[in-house]
Structures are given as C-alpha cells and as structure tokens.
Amino acid sequence: MSRPAVPEPDWWCEDPERWELLEFDGRNEHDGLPIDIRWEDRQQVLEALILMPRPGTGDFARYLLAQETESHGHSWGFRHSIELAALLVAEERRTEDVWLLWNAVCRSFDTWCGLPHRLLLSAGVARTVEYVRSSEHPQRENLLGHLEQMDATDDDEVARTLAERRRYYSAALRELAGE
C-alpha cells in the first residue's frame, strides 16, 4: 500500500500556517523505538522542492531544516531528507543561515558524518568566517575552530559541492520516479 502524496510545495508556500502540518512529532513506538510521525511527509515535500526548484522558498526550507534537525536528534541514523533541506538552505547563500546549518551538522554523530560540511560556507568562505568571527553566538568558538580545521577550500569548491549535490539528488529522485 503506497502512502498518499502530500500537497505540492506551492500549496505549502501559499500559507506558512500550514507548515505546522510538517512539524517534527517525535514519539516512541510500542517497542520503545523513536519515530517522527511526519518525516515521510516532509521528505516528499523536500524531494518535490529539489525536483521543481522555485524562488521564494527560503523561509520554508529553513523551517523544514529545523524540523529535520529535531527529528535527527530524536532518532538514530541518517535520512537524506536532512541533506535536502540543508542544500535548499545553503543555496540561499545567506551568512546568517550558517547557525542553522551548524546546528544540523552537530545534531548527531550521523548528521556530523552525513552532511557535507562545505554547506557551512555556502555564503562564501571569507564572508562566512568574518560573520562567525564577529558574532556573539554561543557556538562561535566551536564553529570557528571547525572552519579553521576544514581542508582548505574556496568559493568555487563550495559552489561545485552545491551543484554536485543538487545534480546527484535530482538524478536519483528522477530515477526513483522512473523518469
């Protein structure tokens, strides 16, 4: 039995009050295993956003990344939905999103290993480092230390990482859809 499709991204973007229908809802199954009952719906929406990019979805993507981050902190493993959300946020190239991305990367061992850390630099290497350095965010020193330990990278490499991840997911999702 297949799951019913969730509404298309345009429906969600028309009214932010609908977003709560995709909110993280962590529970434990009867045998005690953690589950987020809305992860599949969020995943469908994120996949649609990757396959059919549209302008003006940045706030929605940030909301979805926050929900995915909570979900990944509640359960074990790594679902590609958190990378889809992180990619959509990173493609906005806003320096202030580095904290949301950092929170996602640091959420669990699995997100630390699974998310490309170059997404943290999506707003530009120098711009991001300067933004973090001048911040009073409680995670400033941790993030600065991590950025300094990352392999030397430049804006072109970061742009290539974003483009490669989008191509990878677009191709994989189209293949799964039989296109």
Backbone torsions as a table, in degrees:
resi	resn	phi	psi	omega
1	MET	NA	123.7	-179.3
2	SER	-88.4	152.9	179.2
3	ARG	-75.9	144.9	175.7
4	PRO	-66.5	144.5	179.6
5	ALA	-70.7	143.0	175.1
6	VAL	-83.1	161.6	178.9
7	PRO	-58.0	156.2	179.0
8	GLU	-65.6	157.9	-178.7
9	PRO	-54.1	-34.9	-179.7
10	ASP	-59.1	-38.3	179.2
11	TRP	-61.0	-44.0	-179.9
12	TRP	-66.4	-40.8	-175.3
13	CYS	-72.6	-22.0	179.2
14	GLU	-63.5	-31.2	-174.3
15	ASP	-146.5	103.3	-179.7
16	PRO	-57.8	-19.4	177.4
17	GLU	-66.0	-19.8	178.4
18	ARG	-75.1	-20.5	-175.0
19	TRP	-57.6	-30.7	-178.4
20	GLU	-61.0	-18.6	176.3
21	LEU	-68.8	-14.7	178.4
22	LEU	-108.4	7.4	-176.1
23	GLU	-64.4	143.4	175.3
24	PHE	-52.9	131.1	177.7
25	ASP	-135.7	85.0	-176.6
26	GLY	-81.7	131.2	178.8
27	ARG	-140.4	178.7	172.9
28	ASN	-120.2	134.4	177.2
29	GLU	-68.2	172.3	-177.4
30	HIS	-57.0	-27.6	178.9
31	ASP	-94.3	10.8	175.2
32	GLY	89.9	-3.7	-179.9
33	LEU	-74.7	139.5	-179.3
34	PRO	-73.0	145.1	178.1
35	ILE	-148.6	149.1	172.1
36	ASP	-112.9	111.9	-170.9
37	ILE	-70.7	-10.1	-179.0
38	ARG	-109.3	5.4	-175.3
39	TRP	-61.0	-37.6	-177.9
40	GLU	-68.1	-37.7	177.1
41	ASP	-64.8	-45.0	177.4
42	ARG	-60.9	-41.0	-179.5
43	GLN	-61.6	-43.2	178.5
44	GLN	-60.3	-42.6	179.8
45	VAL	-65.8	-44.2	179.6
46	LEU	-63.0	-40.9	177.4
47	GLU	-62.5	-41.4	178.0
48	ALA	-64.5	-37.9	178.2
49	LEU	-66.0	-33.8	177.2
50	ILE	-71.6	-43.2	-177.1
51	LEU	-73.1	-31.0	-178.2
52	MET	-128.9	73.9	-178.5
53	PRO	-58.7	145.8	178.9
54	ARG	-146.9	147.8	178.7
55	PRO	-72.7	159.0	173.7
56	GLY	79.3	20.7	-179.1
57	THR	-107.6	10.2	-175.8
58	GLY	-57.9	-47.4	-179.6
59	ASP	-64.6	-38.4	177.9
60	PHE	-64.5	-43.1	178.5
61	ALA	-62.9	-40.7	177.9
62	ARG	-63.1	-41.1	176.8
63	TYR	-61.4	-46.4	-178.7
64	LEU	-64.3	-38.3	177.6
65	LEU	-64.3	-41.3	177.7
66	ALA	-60.5	-40.3	179.5
67	GLN	-68.6	-41.5	177.8
68	GLU	-64.2	-37.9	178.5
69	THR	-63.3	-45.6	176.7
70	GLU	-60.4	-44.6	-178.7
71	SER	-61.0	-43.4	-179.3
72	HIS	-70.0	-21.7	174.4
73	GLY	-79.4	-22.2	-178.8
74	HIS	-85.3	-32.0	-173.8
75	SER	-121.7	-179.0	-179.0
76	TRP	-102.4	157.7	173.7
77	GLY	92.0	-173.9	-176.5
78	PHE	-135.1	122.3	173.6
79	ARG	-106.6	143.3	-177.2
80	HIS	-64.4	-14.6	-179.1
81	SER	-60.4	-33.2	178.9
82	ILE	-69.4	-35.0	177.2
83	GLU	-71.0	-36.6	176.4
84	LEU	-59.5	-46.6	179.6
85	ALA	-64.2	-43.9	179.3
86	ALA	-63.0	-39.4	178.2
87	LEU	-63.2	-45.4	179.0
88	LEU	-61.3	-39.9	177.8
89	VAL	-67.9	-46.1	-178.8
90	ALA	-61.3	-35.8	-179.8
91	GLU	-65.0	-17.6	175.4
92	GLU	-72.0	-23.5	176.9
93	ARG	56.8	42.0	177.6
94	ARG	-99.1	127.5	-177.6
95	THR	-58.6	-39.3	-176.6
96	GLU	-65.3	-17.0	178.2
97	ASP	-74.6	-8.8	-179.5
98	VAL	-58.2	-33.0	-179.2
99	TRP	-70.9	-39.1	176.9
100	LEU	-65.0	-43.0	178.5
101	LEU	-66.6	-41.3	178.5
102	TRP	-62.0	-42.6	177.6
103	ASN	-59.6	-40.8	178.5
104	ALA	-66.2	-45.0	179.8
105	VAL	-60.5	-42.4	-174.6
106	CYS	-85.1	-2.5	-171.9
107	ARG	-59.4	-39.1	-178.3
108	SER	-156.2	170.0	175.6
109	PHE	-57.7	-40.2	-177.5
110	ASP	-67.5	-39.7	178.4
111	THR	-72.5	-33.1	176.6
112	TRP	-61.0	-42.8	-178.7
113	CYS	-80.5	-28.7	-171.9
114	GLY	-92.0	-30.8	-177.5
115	LEU	-86.4	135.8	176.3
116	PRO	-67.3	121.0	-177.0
117	HIS	-68.8	-19.5	177.2
118	ARG	-64.4	-19.9	176.3
119	LEU	-59.0	-27.8	179.0
120	LEU	-60.8	-24.7	-175.3
121	LEU	-102.9	18.2	-173.1
122	SER	-62.6	-24.9	179.4
123	ALA	-81.7	-1.3	-176.9
124	GLY	116.3	137.6	-174.9
125	VAL	-61.5	-58.9	-176.6
126	ALA	-63.1	-42.1	-179.6
127	ARG	-61.6	-43.5	-178.6
128	THR	-67.1	-46.6	-179.5
129	VAL	-60.9	-43.6	179.0
130	GLU	-65.0	-40.7	178.5
131	TYR	-60.5	-47.7	-179.5
132	VAL	-65.4	-44.9	-178.8
133	ARG	-58.2	-39.0	-177.4
134	SER	-87.1	-0.4	-178.1
135	SER	-80.9	158.4	172.2
136	GLU	-110.2	18.4	-179.9
137	HIS	-60.8	140.8	-179.7
138	PRO	-61.4	-20.7	178.9
139	GLN	-95.6	7.3	-175.0
140	ARG	-52.4	-53.2	-176.1
141	GLU	-64.2	-39.4	178.7
142	ASN	-63.3	-46.4	-178.9
143	LEU	-67.8	-43.4	178.1
144	LEU	-58.5	-45.2	178.3
145	GLY	-58.9	-41.2	179.8
146	HIS	-67.9	-44.4	179.6
147	LEU	-60.7	-37.1	178.8
148	GLU	-69.4	-28.6	-179.6
149	GLN	-85.4	-15.7	179.9
150	MET	-65.4	150.0	175.4
151	ASP	-54.2	145.6	178.1
152	ALA	-53.6	130.4	-179.4
153	THR	-142.9	159.7	177.4
154	ASP	-130.3	175.5	-176.1
155	ASP	-60.3	-34.5	179.3
156	ASP	-65.3	-40.6	178.6
157	GLU	-65.8	-39.2	178.1
158	VAL	-63.8	-44.8	178.6
159	ALA	-61.3	-39.4	177.9
160	ARG	-64.4	-40.6	178.7
161	THR	-61.0	-46.5	178.5
162	LEU	-59.9	-46.9	-178.4
163	ALA	-64.9	-41.6	179.9
164	GLU	-64.5	-42.4	179.9
165	ARG	-65.8	-41.1	178.4
166	ARG	-63.7	-45.6	178.5
167	ARG	-60.2	-45.1	-179.3
168	TYR	-58.4	-52.5	-177.1
169	TYR	-68.5	-38.7	177.8
170	SER	-60.4	-45.1	-179.2
171	ALA	-66.9	-44.3	-179.2
172	ALA	-63.5	-42.3	-179.8
173	LEU	-69.3	-36.7	176.6
174	ARG	-66.7	-39.5	178.1
175	GLU	-63.8	-43.5	178.1
176	LEU	-62.3	-33.4	179.4
177	ALA	-80.4	-4.9	179.4
178	GLY	78.4	23.2	179.9
179	GLU	-87.6	NA	NA
